[in-house]
């Protein structure tokens, strides 16, 4: 029976993750020849290739991918059991990894996380921003305990703990001419207004592109960016309008700076924000506590029972959102 050397598995994971043996060696502070030798020995021992080299570096073979999944599960299980041992003393220790889309940051920092840290002041956290597909990948590969993601693609390895409707809206400054528009806005109504949008590769922009096709409209953005913050500044300065989920601009809407207008296209109203974890993963106590706190806070906004902030865009009948007249 073959044994799986933990060091060799780590070398494999770093080589594939970094994209090359040399980059992995630099990260691990060892000689590249040592990494290559260990990987070659493991391939001989298992009688199967684990990596394949191509013009852009290395990638895992199907056998290598199986070993990487095993290595990630082992690391996750080790972290979980250590966290559970620490939890026997209460939630006085623990680190939580969260990966999320940029639009969630403002609301988390203005309410939900303050409430969590008030209860668990010794816990630490990493918040990493990522695009939708990368949020999904990092959760599935156990690089983060939790993911906050907007309209993720179908992924059988994800478990959704809370899904909340968060339709895309037209965000305008309160004194913008569109702010007094009666009834839902059609994409064609944006013609003649300077428009800012996310990059075409982002999930939000792809949803909008599908609505353009359905409506037979063609948007011509004056500004294209990968930053939600840039789009909000673009609108708040009076330069133009944008299309985003309302929760992305919850602080600005609460302050009366921006207004969210509903859109007519059904596809733009059928999208969701979700809290996700990897299916089957047993979260360590600290991460499980944060998951429970976020789910309770976000769900509370739908019923008006939340006391610690959270996804203010969910109940979009506040003063920043104007439904207009039918």
C-alpha positions as CSV (number, residue, x, y, z in Angstrom):
1,X,0.0,0.0,0.0
2,X,1.4,3.4,-0.9
3,X,1.9,6.1,1.7
4,X,1.2,9.7,1.0
5,X,3.9,12.0,2.2
6,X,2.5,15.2,3.6
7,X,5.5,17.2,2.4
8,X,5.1,15.9,-1.2
9,X,1.4,16.7,-1.1
10,X,2.3,20.3,0.0
11,X,4.8,20.6,-2.8
12,X,2.2,19.4,-5.3
13,X,-0.4,21.9,-4.0
14,X,2.0,24.8,-4.1
15,X,3.3,23.9,-7.6
16,X,-0.2,23.8,-9.0
17,X,-1.4,26.8,-7.0
18,X,1.6,29.0,-8.0
19,X,1.6,27.7,-11.6
20,X,5.2,26.5,-11.6
21,X,7.7,24.5,-9.7
22,X,10.1,27.4,-9.4
23,X,7.5,29.7,-8.0
24,X,6.4,27.0,-5.5
25,X,10.1,26.6,-4.4
26,X,10.5,30.3,-3.9
27,X,7.3,30.4,-1.8
28,X,8.4,27.4,0.3
29,X,12.0,28.7,0.5
30,X,13.6,25.5,-0.9
31,X,15.5,24.6,-4.0
32,X,13.4,24.1,-7.1
33,X,15.4,20.8,-7.8
34,X,14.2,19.5,-4.4
35,X,10.5,20.2,-5.3
36,X,11.0,18.6,-8.7
37,X,12.7,15.5,-7.2
38,X,10.0,15.0,-4.6
39,X,7.2,15.3,-7.2
40,X,9.0,12.9,-9.5
41,X,9.5,10.3,-6.7
42,X,5.8,10.5,-5.8
43,X,4.9,10.0,-9.5
44,X,7.1,6.9,-9.6
45,X,5.7,5.6,-6.3
46,X,2.1,6.0,-7.5
47,X,2.9,5.0,-11.0
48,X,1.0,7.9,-12.5
49,X,1.8,11.4,-13.6
50,X,0.6,14.1,-11.2
51,X,1.4,17.3,-13.1
52,X,1.7,18.2,-16.7
53,X,3.8,21.1,-18.0
54,X,2.6,23.5,-20.6
55,X,3.6,26.9,-21.9
56,X,2.2,28.8,-18.9
57,X,3.6,26.5,-16.2
58,X,2.1,23.4,-14.6
59,X,-1.3,22.0,-13.9
60,X,-2.6,18.9,-12.2
61,X,-3.5,15.8,-14.0
62,X,-6.7,14.0,-13.0
63,X,-4.6,11.9,-10.5
64,X,-3.0,15.1,-9.2
65,X,-6.4,16.7,-8.8
66,X,-7.5,13.8,-6.7
67,X,-4.5,14.2,-4.4
68,X,-5.1,17.9,-4.2
69,X,-8.7,17.3,-3.0
70,X,-7.4,14.9,-0.4
71,X,-4.7,17.3,0.7
72,X,-7.3,20.1,1.1
73,X,-9.7,17.9,3.1
74,X,-6.8,16.8,5.3
75,X,-5.9,20.4,6.0
76,X,-9.5,21.4,6.6
77,X,-10.1,18.5,9.0
78,X,-6.9,19.3,10.9
79,X,-8.0,22.9,11.3
80,X,-11.4,21.9,12.4
81,X,-10.3,19.5,15.1
82,X,-7.8,22.0,16.5
83,X,-10.5,24.6,16.5
84,X,-12.9,22.2,18.3
85,X,-10.3,21.5,20.9
86,X,-9.8,25.2,21.5
87,X,-13.6,25.6,21.6
88,X,-13.7,23.4,24.7
89,X,-12.4,26.5,26.5
90,X,-15.1,28.6,24.8
91,X,-14.9,30.8,21.7
92,X,-11.8,32.6,23.0
93,X,-9.6,31.6,20.0
94,X,-10.1,31.0,16.4
95,X,-9.5,32.5,12.9
96,X,-12.2,32.7,10.2
97,X,-11.6,33.1,6.5
98,X,-14.3,34.9,4.5
99,X,-14.3,35.6,0.8
100,X,-16.9,37.9,-0.7
101,X,-17.8,40.3,-3.4
102,X,-17.0,44.0,-3.0
103,X,-20.6,45.0,-2.6
104,X,-21.0,43.2,0.7
105,X,-18.2,45.1,2.5
106,X,-20.0,48.4,3.4
107,X,-22.9,46.7,5.0
108,X,-20.8,44.1,6.9
109,X,-18.4,46.8,8.3
110,X,-21.3,49.1,9.3
111,X,-23.3,46.6,11.3
112,X,-23.0,42.9,11.2
113,X,-19.3,42.4,12.1
114,X,-19.5,45.0,15.0
115,X,-22.2,42.9,16.6
116,X,-20.2,39.7,16.1
117,X,-17.0,41.1,17.6
118,X,-18.9,42.5,20.5
119,X,-19.8,38.9,21.4
120,X,-16.5,37.3,20.4
121,X,-13.8,40.0,20.7
122,X,-10.8,37.5,20.6
123,X,-11.7,35.9,17.3
124,X,-9.7,37.1,14.2
125,X,-10.8,37.2,10.6
126,X,-9.6,37.5,7.0
127,X,-11.9,39.2,4.5
128,X,-10.8,38.7,0.9
129,X,-12.5,40.4,-2.0
130,X,-13.0,38.3,-5.1
131,X,-15.2,38.1,-8.2
132,X,-18.1,35.7,-8.2
133,X,-16.4,32.7,-9.8
134,X,-13.4,33.1,-7.6
135,X,-15.5,33.2,-4.5
136,X,-17.1,29.9,-5.5
137,X,-13.7,28.4,-6.3
138,X,-12.1,29.4,-3.0
139,X,-15.0,28.1,-0.9
140,X,-15.1,24.8,-2.8
141,X,-11.3,24.4,-2.4
142,X,-11.4,25.2,1.3
143,X,-9.4,28.4,1.0
144,X,-12.2,30.2,2.9
145,X,-14.7,29.0,5.4
146,X,-17.6,31.1,4.2
147,X,-18.5,32.9,1.0
148,X,-20.8,35.9,0.4
149,X,-21.6,35.8,-3.3
150,X,-24.0,37.4,-5.7
151,X,-25.9,35.2,-8.1
152,X,-23.3,32.3,-8.2
153,X,-23.3,29.8,-11.1
154,X,-24.7,26.3,-10.4
155,X,-22.1,24.4,-8.4
156,X,-23.0,21.0,-6.8
157,X,-20.2,21.3,-4.2
158,X,-21.6,24.4,-2.7
159,X,-24.1,24.5,0.2
160,X,-26.3,27.6,0.4
161,X,-27.2,28.6,3.9
162,X,-29.2,31.7,3.1
163,X,-30.4,33.0,-0.3
164,X,-31.9,36.5,-0.4
165,X,-33.5,38.3,-3.4
166,X,-31.4,41.2,-4.4
167,X,-32.6,42.6,-7.8
168,X,-30.4,44.8,-9.8
169,X,-31.4,48.5,-9.7
170,X,-30.7,51.7,-11.4
171,X,-28.7,53.8,-9.0
172,X,-28.9,57.6,-9.5
173,X,-28.2,60.6,-7.4
174,X,-31.3,62.0,-5.6
175,X,-31.4,65.1,-7.8
176,X,-30.9,63.2,-11.1
177,X,-33.7,63.5,-13.7
178,X,-34.3,59.8,-13.5
179,X,-35.0,59.9,-9.8
180,X,-38.5,61.1,-10.6
181,X,-39.2,58.4,-13.2
182,X,-42.6,56.9,-12.7
183,X,-42.8,53.1,-12.8
184,X,-40.1,50.5,-13.5
185,X,-37.2,51.6,-15.7
186,X,-36.6,49.9,-19.0
187,X,-33.0,49.5,-20.2
188,X,-34.0,51.6,-23.2
189,X,-34.9,54.4,-20.8
190,X,-31.2,54.8,-20.0
191,X,-30.4,56.0,-23.5
192,X,-29.2,59.6,-23.3
193,X,-27.9,59.1,-19.7
194,X,-24.2,58.6,-19.1
195,X,-23.9,55.0,-17.8
196,X,-21.2,53.3,-15.8
197,X,-21.1,49.4,-15.6
198,X,-18.9,46.6,-14.3
199,X,-16.5,44.8,-16.6
200,X,-18.1,42.3,-19.0
201,X,-16.5,39.3,-17.2
202,X,-18.3,40.1,-13.9
203,X,-21.5,38.3,-12.9
204,X,-23.4,41.5,-12.6
205,X,-22.6,42.6,-16.1
206,X,-23.4,39.2,-17.6
207,X,-26.9,39.4,-16.0
208,X,-27.4,42.8,-17.5
209,X,-26.2,41.6,-20.9
210,X,-28.8,38.8,-20.8
211,X,-31.5,41.5,-20.0
212,X,-30.2,43.5,-23.0
213,X,-30.7,40.6,-25.3
214,X,-34.2,39.9,-23.9
215,X,-35.3,43.5,-24.2
216,X,-33.6,44.1,-27.5
217,X,-31.7,47.0,-26.0
218,X,-28.1,47.9,-26.3
219,X,-26.3,49.8,-23.6
220,X,-23.3,51.9,-24.4
221,X,-21.4,52.5,-21.2
222,X,-19.3,55.7,-20.8
223,X,-17.4,54.0,-17.9
224,X,-16.4,50.4,-17.5
225,X,-14.7,49.3,-14.3
226,X,-14.1,46.3,-12.0
227,X,-14.8,48.4,-8.9
228,X,-18.2,49.0,-7.3
229,X,-16.7,51.8,-5.3
230,X,-15.7,53.6,-8.5
231,X,-19.3,53.2,-9.8
232,X,-20.8,54.6,-6.6
233,X,-18.5,57.7,-6.8
234,X,-19.4,58.0,-10.5
235,X,-23.0,58.3,-9.5
236,X,-22.6,60.3,-6.3
237,X,-20.6,62.9,-8.1
238,X,-23.5,63.5,-10.5
239,X,-21.4,62.2,-13.5
240,X,-23.8,59.4,-14.5
241,X,-25.9,56.4,-13.4
242,X,-25.2,52.8,-12.9
243,X,-26.7,49.3,-12.5
244,X,-26.0,47.5,-9.3
245,X,-27.8,45.5,-6.5
246,X,-29.1,48.1,-4.1
247,X,-27.3,46.6,-1.1
248,X,-24.0,47.6,-2.7
249,X,-24.9,51.2,-2.0
250,X,-26.8,50.7,1.3
251,X,-24.8,53.4,3.2
252,X,-25.2,56.0,0.5
253,X,-28.9,55.2,0.2
254,X,-29.4,55.5,3.9
255,X,-27.7,58.9,3.8
256,X,-30.0,60.1,1.1
257,X,-27.2,60.5,-1.4
258,X,-28.3,57.8,-3.9
259,X,-31.7,56.4,-4.9
260,X,-32.4,52.9,-6.3
261,X,-35.0,52.6,-9.1
262,X,-36.6,49.3,-10.0
263,X,-36.1,47.8,-13.4
264,X,-38.8,46.3,-15.7
265,X,-36.9,43.3,-16.9
266,X,-37.8,40.1,-14.9
267,X,-34.3,38.7,-15.3
268,X,-32.9,41.6,-13.4
269,X,-35.3,41.0,-10.5
270,X,-34.7,37.3,-10.1
271,X,-31.1,37.4,-8.7
272,X,-29.9,36.5,-5.2
273,X,-27.2,37.1,-2.6
274,X,-26.1,34.0,-0.8
275,X,-24.1,32.8,2.1
276,X,-22.3,29.6,1.0
277,X,-19.9,26.9,2.3
278,X,-18.4,23.8,0.8
279,X,-21.0,21.0,0.8
280,X,-20.0,18.5,3.5
281,X,-17.5,20.7,5.3
282,X,-17.7,20.7,9.1
283,X,-17.0,24.3,10.0
284,X,-14.8,25.0,13.1
285,X,-16.7,26.7,15.9
286,X,-15.6,30.2,15.2
287,X,-16.7,30.0,11.6
288,X,-19.9,28.3,12.5
289,X,-20.7,31.1,15.0
290,X,-20.1,33.7,12.3
291,X,-22.2,31.8,9.8
292,X,-25.1,31.7,12.3
293,X,-24.7,35.4,13.1
294,X,-24.6,36.5,9.4
295,X,-27.6,34.3,8.5
296,X,-29.6,35.7,11.4
297,X,-28.7,39.3,10.7
298,X,-29.3,39.1,6.9
299,X,-32.6,37.2,7.3
300,X,-33.7,39.7,9.9
301,X,-33.7,42.4,7.3
302,X,-36.5,40.6,5.4
303,X,-38.7,40.7,8.5
304,X,-37.6,43.9,10.1
305,X,-36.2,42.1,13.1
306,X,-32.5,42.7,12.6
307,X,-30.8,44.6,15.4
308,X,-27.3,44.6,14.1
309,X,-27.5,45.9,10.5
310,X,-27.1,43.6,7.6
311,X,-27.9,43.7,3.9
312,X,-29.9,46.9,4.1
313,X,-30.7,46.5,0.4
314,X,-32.8,43.4,1.2
315,X,-35.8,45.3,2.4
316,X,-35.7,47.9,-0.3
317,X,-38.7,49.9,0.8
318,X,-36.6,52.4,2.7
319,X,-36.2,56.0,1.8
320,X,-33.3,55.2,-0.6
321,X,-35.4,53.0,-2.9
322,X,-38.3,54.3,-4.9
323,X,-40.6,51.8,-6.4
324,X,-42.5,54.4,-8.4
325,X,-46.1,54.2,-9.5
326,X,-47.4,51.4,-11.7
